[in-house]
Amino acid sequence: GGGGVANGTVFDKEMAAFLLNHSRVTYCDDALVANWTCLICNSTSAMAGFRPYLVTGENKRHVFAYVGYSPERNMVISVFRGTMYLINWIQDLEYYKMDSKYGECGENSSDYGATKCMVHSGFYDDWLSVRDTVLIANRKALHDHPGASVYVTGHSLGGALAAFGALEISLMLQRKDVGCYTFGEPRVGNKYFAEFWGAWLPLGIRVVHSDDIVPHLPPRGNTMMLLTDFHHTKTEVWQEAGSDGNFTVCDDSGEDPACSDSIPQWDRSIEAHLWYLGLLMRCV
């Protein structure tokens, strides 16, 4: 399996590997990221040339992100850290509720009432805690490099934050060509949010490794309540187990029953969450 095309979504395995390494960098010590001296930071020439514009440092909500420019790829990249407290976080995710309106929907589209897009407040508040600095850094980097492409990435909780980041960068720029690659991302909002997200991010890719439990959380709910049931954004790319597992580009519903949703509840694992594209999602 290399890439694949579904519904106009092109999955670029090499791009995924590049952005995955950026997602791994976030697990390194803040200072190593700020100085760009971590091992992963210098593991390839494309990584080594990267120039950070912004490294937030952990804030009160334990959110950490960085934004920078890759000369080799002429790309502005925003990256968000996952959680270091994985077991506790996974237990909490089971009980997350859809409890926050997402107002951007109504302001930016006539098709979605502002009241219909809902998200989980924990993810949303985490995003809001770094929103302004991340958006300003993107603006500055694009001012310096006006022809650059724009990408956003993150693993785990970082994937949820990347979903908000990619959407709001797209809205700020009024562009629909922002790339977003997330790895082991949980569900962040309802179906209205997922559809609004997909309309602005037709190139969005959500990689799920094998039986990783996190993409199945918070649970979908089976109340058939479109407002309060969680629903994934498109387009899932399902990686089979193992470092060289094939990749399946799933349908654009966000919840393809033939992809990772086909795994029964009792077969989902935490271990698969820690490995993506054959690499450990830690600072190694």
C-alpha positions in Angstrom: 0.0 0.0 0.0 1.5 3.4 -0.8 -1.0 6.2 -1.3 -4.5 6.1 -2.5 -7.2 8.5 -3.7 -10.7 8.7 -2.4 -13.1 11.5 -3.0 -10.3 13.8 -4.2 -8.3 13.1 -1.0 -4.8 12.2 -1.8 -2.9 10.4 1.0 0.8 11.1 0.7 2.7 8.5 2.8 6.0 10.5 2.6 4.2 13.7 3.7 2.6 11.7 6.5 6.1 10.5 7.7 7.5 14.0 7.6 4.5 15.4 9.6 4.6 12.5 12.0 8.2 13.3 12.9 7.0 16.9 13.7 4.3 15.4 15.9 6.9 13.4 17.7 9.0 16.5 18.3 6.3 17.9 20.6 7.0 15.2 23.1 10.5 16.6 23.6 11.5 19.1 26.3 10.3 22.6 25.5 13.8 24.0 25.4 15.1 21.3 23.0 12.2 22.3 20.7 12.8 26.0 21.0 16.5 25.6 20.2 15.7 22.9 17.6 18.3 20.6 19.1 16.3 17.4 19.7 17.4 14.2 18.0 14.3 14.0 15.9 14.7 17.7 15.0 17.9 16.9 13.2 17.1 13.3 12.0 16.8 14.3 8.3 17.8 17.3 6.3 14.2 18.4 5.8 13.7 18.3 9.6 17.1 20.0 10.3 16.4 23.0 8.2 13.1 23.8 10.0 13.0 27.3 11.6 10.6 27.7 14.6 8.7 31.0 14.6 6.8 30.2 17.8 7.2 27.7 20.6 4.5 28.3 23.1 5.8 26.6 26.2 3.3 24.7 28.3 0.5 26.9 29.6 -1.9 26.5 32.5 -3.9 23.9 30.5 -0.7 21.9 29.7 -1.1 22.8 26.0 2.1 23.0 24.0 2.5 23.9 20.3 5.0 25.2 17.8 4.8 26.9 14.4 7.6 27.3 11.9 8.8 27.3 8.4 10.5 24.5 6.4 12.7 26.0 3.6 13.2 22.6 2.0 9.5 22.1 1.5 8.5 25.8 1.5 5.9 25.0 4.1 4.5 26.6 7.2 3.7 24.0 9.8 1.8 24.2 13.1 2.2 21.3 15.5 0.4 20.4 18.7 1.5 18.1 21.6 -0.4 15.1 22.7 -1.0 14.2 26.4 1.7 12.9 28.7 -0.9 11.4 31.0 -2.3 8.9 28.5 -4.1 6.4 30.8 -5.9 9.0 32.8 -6.8 10.9 29.7 -8.2 7.8 27.9 -10.3 7.0 31.0 -11.6 10.6 31.0 -12.5 10.5 27.3 -15.1 7.8 27.9 -17.2 10.4 29.7 -16.7 13.4 27.5 -19.9 15.1 26.5 -20.8 17.4 23.6 -21.1 20.6 25.6 -19.9 23.6 23.7 -21.3 25.5 20.7 -18.8 26.2 18.0 -19.7 29.6 16.8 -17.4 29.8 13.8 -19.8 27.6 11.8 -22.6 30.2 11.8 -20.3 33.1 11.1 -18.5 31.6 8.2 -21.2 29.7 6.3 -24.8 30.2 5.5 -25.3 26.4 5.4 -24.6 25.7 9.1 -26.6 27.4 11.9 -24.3 28.6 14.6 -26.3 26.5 17.1 -25.8 23.3 15.2 -22.0 22.9 15.4 -21.0 21.5 18.7 -17.7 20.3 20.1 -16.3 19.1 23.4 -15.3 22.0 25.6 -12.1 20.4 26.9 -10.6 20.2 23.5 -12.0 23.6 22.4 -10.7 25.4 25.6 -7.3 23.8 25.1 -7.2 25.2 21.5 -8.4 28.6 22.6 -5.5 28.8 25.1 -3.0 29.0 22.2 -5.3 30.2 19.4 -4.1 33.8 19.1 -0.4 33.1 19.3 -0.7 30.2 16.8 -2.7 32.3 14.3 -0.4 35.3 14.6 2.7 33.1 14.0 1.0 31.7 10.9 0.3 35.1 9.6 3.9 36.2 10.2 5.4 33.1 8.6 3.2 33.5 5.6 4.0 37.2 5.4 7.7 36.2 5.2 7.0 33.3 2.8 3.9 34.2 0.8 4.1 31.2 -1.5 4.4 28.6 1.2 1.9 25.8 1.6 0.3 25.5 5.0 0.1 22.3 7.1 -1.1 21.4 10.6 -0.4 18.2 12.5 -0.6 16.4 15.9 -0.9 13.1 17.6 -3.5 12.1 20.2 -4.8 15.1 22.0 -2.5 17.1 19.7 -4.6 15.7 16.8 -7.7 17.2 18.3 -6.0 20.6 18.7 -4.7 20.3 15.2 -8.2 19.8 13.9 -9.2 23.2 15.5 -6.0 24.8 14.4 -6.3 23.7 10.8 -9.9 24.9 10.6 -9.3 28.3 12.1 -6.1 28.9 10.0 -8.2 28.0 6.9 -10.9 30.5 8.0 -8.4 33.2 8.8 -6.7 32.8 5.3 -10.0 32.0 3.6 -8.2 29.1 1.9 -9.3 25.6 1.3 -5.9 24.1 0.5 -4.5 23.8 4.1 -3.2 20.3 4.8 -4.0 18.6 8.0 -2.5 15.2 9.0 -3.5 13.9 12.4 -2.5 10.6 14.1 -4.7 8.8 16.6 -7.0 11.8 16.9 -10.1 11.5 19.2 -13.5 12.6 18.1 -13.9 16.4 18.7 -17.4 17.4 17.7 -20.7 16.4 16.2 -21.7 15.7 12.6 -22.5 19.3 11.8 -19.0 20.3 12.9 -17.4 17.4 11.0 -19.2 18.5 7.8 -18.2 22.2 8.2 -14.6 21.0 8.9 -14.6 18.9 5.8 -15.9 21.7 3.6 -13.0 23.9 4.6 -10.4 21.1 4.7 -11.1 18.8 1.8 -7.4 17.6 2.0 -7.8 16.6 5.7 -6.2 13.2 6.6 -6.8 11.4 9.9 -4.5 8.4 10.3 -5.6 5.6 12.5 -3.2 2.8 13.4 -4.7 -0.6 13.6 -6.8 -1.1 16.8 -5.8 2.2 18.5 -8.5 2.9 21.1 -8.3 6.7 21.0 -10.0 7.3 17.7 -13.0 5.5 19.1 -13.3 8.0 21.9 -15.3 9.9 23.0 -17.9 7.1 22.2 -20.1 7.9 19.2 -23.3 7.4 21.2 -26.2 5.7 19.5 -29.0 8.1 20.4 -29.3 9.2 16.8 -29.0 12.7 18.2 -27.1 14.6 15.5 -26.6 17.5 17.8 -25.0 15.7 20.7 -23.4 12.5 19.2 -19.7 12.6 18.4 -18.8 12.2 14.7 -15.3 12.1 13.1 -14.1 14.4 10.4 -13.0 13.0 7.1 -10.8 11.4 5.7 -9.7 8.4 7.7 -6.6 6.6 6.5 -6.4 3.2 8.3 -2.9 1.8 8.8 -2.8 -2.0 9.3 -0.8 -3.3 12.3 3.0 -3.2 12.0 5.5 -0.8 10.8 4.9 -1.5 7.1 1.2 -2.0 7.3 -0.9 -1.2 4.3 -2.9 2.0 4.3 -6.6 2.0 3.4 -8.1 5.4 2.3 -11.6 5.2 3.8 -14.8 6.9 2.6 -15.5 10.5 3.3 -18.3 9.9 5.8 -15.8 10.3 8.7 -17.2 7.0 10.2 -16.5 4.4 7.5 -17.9 1.1 8.9 -15.3 -0.8 6.8 -12.3 0.9 8.4 -11.3 1.2 12.1 -15.0 1.4 13.1 -15.1 -2.3 12.2 -13.0 -3.2 15.2 -15.1 -4.5 18.1 -14.9 -2.5 21.3 -13.1 -5.3 23.3 -10.3 -5.5 20.7 -9.1 -1.9 20.9 -5.6 -1.2 22.4 -3.6 1.6 24.0 -0.4 0.2 22.6 -1.4 0.9 19.0 -1.9 4.5 20.0 1.8 4.8 20.8 3.1 3.6 17.5 2.4 5.3 14.1 4.1 4.4 10.8 6.4 2.2 12.8 7.7 4.9 15.1 7.2 5.4 18.8 5.3 8.6 19.6 7.7 9.8 22.1 10.9 11.9 22.1 13.3 9.2 20.9 
